Every structure is written in structure tokens, then in C-alpha cells.
């Protein structure tokens, strides 16, 4: 009897400890989301706005803003939006998501894993695998909603998240339409430099050497060095696109306190996996619809043009906006072709 009592007490103690550990684990992923409107754009009176969370396959909890047309009755087509690289949902992606909700879609603009209001440690990390996974995790979430038609889900990626969006579309047939705006191929630019100027083994070796020295330092100190975000102040001889980034991220126009680009940036060693893992390897196998949008004068235009050539889907479009630069497609409502985006999405996400 005494042995039975001891065994019972041991079991109860073990159960209590496990419950506490489970609670701690859950608490670690409980996000404290900002409830006041703190976007870089005005709130629309045509849509309902709520804060939501969802998780990816790696157990990371992502924070998002959900936008839904007011008085919507039917199950809606849904669009998951993210980007630019190093930006948060209070900036560009939120503007796109809210505008598309005004046009009849249920949308979410989410913070990527590791920064903004989303969880994940170490902070300010990016990853070709996990950043791509975040789009599919958003699709997971959208398919679970009763007000979403799970056969009518698309994604929209801006800047570096345009590349992640194409990568996700190649791997996830649930994505029925993909839009990219002012797209970057983060693998190509990190491995080869801008305009492929450093596309040689010696340049990559030197970059790898520097970044792995930073890994050694980070492991010893426990601190990951960050890339500094958008340069401030901007030297007079800086490239024009650097000045354009500054005009958005470092001014009242687009600054946000949680944005890595507006502040201290992404961890420097985040570059490493992009050098070895080309994001767009299988985009030629995308079978769903793709719309690539870029500015005529954008320094990054070649990323979209080259991706378009590699796409084999019958339903592909490349839209070049006359006179527009890279950052114009962040927030200039006179430049962003929302009519074309709406028409493309409504055509490709027809009711099923």
C-alpha cells in the first residue's frame, strides 16, 4: 500500500511538473500585440481590422493584421501579404492588405518569423526555408477560417518577400495565385552582389569567411551583430536606390519602431544560407497564376524580368510601371497598380 502511495505521489508530482513546463512553453509563444492603430498609413472605414496569430511548422507564432470588407457575407477569396525584406506589417504589406480588403478580399499582413510582433529567437534572423514556410503557414491559417474559401487563396510578396512568395508557390499547390511587387531574389543578390558583379568563387569565399568569423564571435559572446538597417545619414555619393530606401524607412513617410530596416537591421549572418540555397530553383514548375510587377526605373527590375523568363505557367504576366522606381511601389498610390492586381486576383481566384 505504501508503495502504491509513493508511486501515486511520484506520478502526481511528475504530472504537475509537466503541466508547468507545458504552461511555460505556451506562455513563451503568447504574444502581447499592440492594439492601437500604429501603422504608417491611415485606417480605412471600409474594412474590419483585427489582430490575429498563427503558427508555422517550426512552432513559431506569427502576428498578423487581418482586414475584412465590412458587411461581407460569403466565404471570401483570401490573400496573405508580407514584405519588404526587413519591414513590418505596419508598413508596406499592411497598406497592400488593407487596400485589397477594400476591394473585396479577406487579407492578412503578417510579420515574418523572428521580428516585428512575431516570435522566434534569435531575433532579427531571416532564412530561405523559414521565410518561405511563413507563407505556407499563412495558407494553413486561412484554410481554417469558415469565412474563407480554401480553394481561393493567393499570396502577395513585396521586395525580398516577392522571392519568398515565388518559392512558396513552387512548393505549395494550395496557392492559386501569386503577385510579386518590386521583387528581389535574395539568394542571387547575396551570392552574386547587385547586377551579378561579384558572381565568382573568390568573392563568395571571402564573404563566407567574413560571415563565419561573425558566427564564431556570436557563439562566444551570445550576441548576433546586426547590419545596421538603412544607412543614416546617406552619403552624397550613395547610389540613388540607397537614397530612396532612406526616404522611406528613415523618415515620417515609412519609419516604424519595430521595423529592422528603420532601426538596427537584420543579423549579418542571416546572409549565409542564401548564398548556398537558391530560392527560385523550381519556379519553372509553378502551375498557378503569377503576376510580377516592377518599376521601369527600379534598380531591382532585372530580378522580375529574369524570373518571368523562367516561369512556364500559361497564366503569367509581367507588368512594368513607367517611370517608377523600387520604393514607389511601397506606398505611392498613384503608382501601385491596384486595379490590375484586383483584376488579376479576381480572374484567377474565380468562385469554386
Secondary structure, 3 states (H helix, E strand, C coil): CHHHHHHHHHHHHHHHHHHHHHHHHHHHCCCCCCCCCCCCCCCCCCEEEEEEEEECCCCCEEEEEEEEECCCCCCEEEEEEEECCCCCCCCHHHHHHHHHHHCCCEEEEECCCCCCCCCCCCCCCCCHHHHHHHHHHHHHHHHCCCCEEEEEEEEEEECHHHHHHHHHHHHCCCCCEEEEECCCCHHHHHHHCHHHCCCCHHHHHHHHHHHHHHHHHHHHHCCCCECCCCCCCCCCCCCHHHHHHHHHHCCCCCCCCCCCCCCCCCEHHHHHHHHHCCCCCCHHHCCCEEEEEEECCCCCHHHHHHHHHHCCCCCEEEEEECCCCCCHHHHCCCCCCHHHHHHHHHHHCCCC
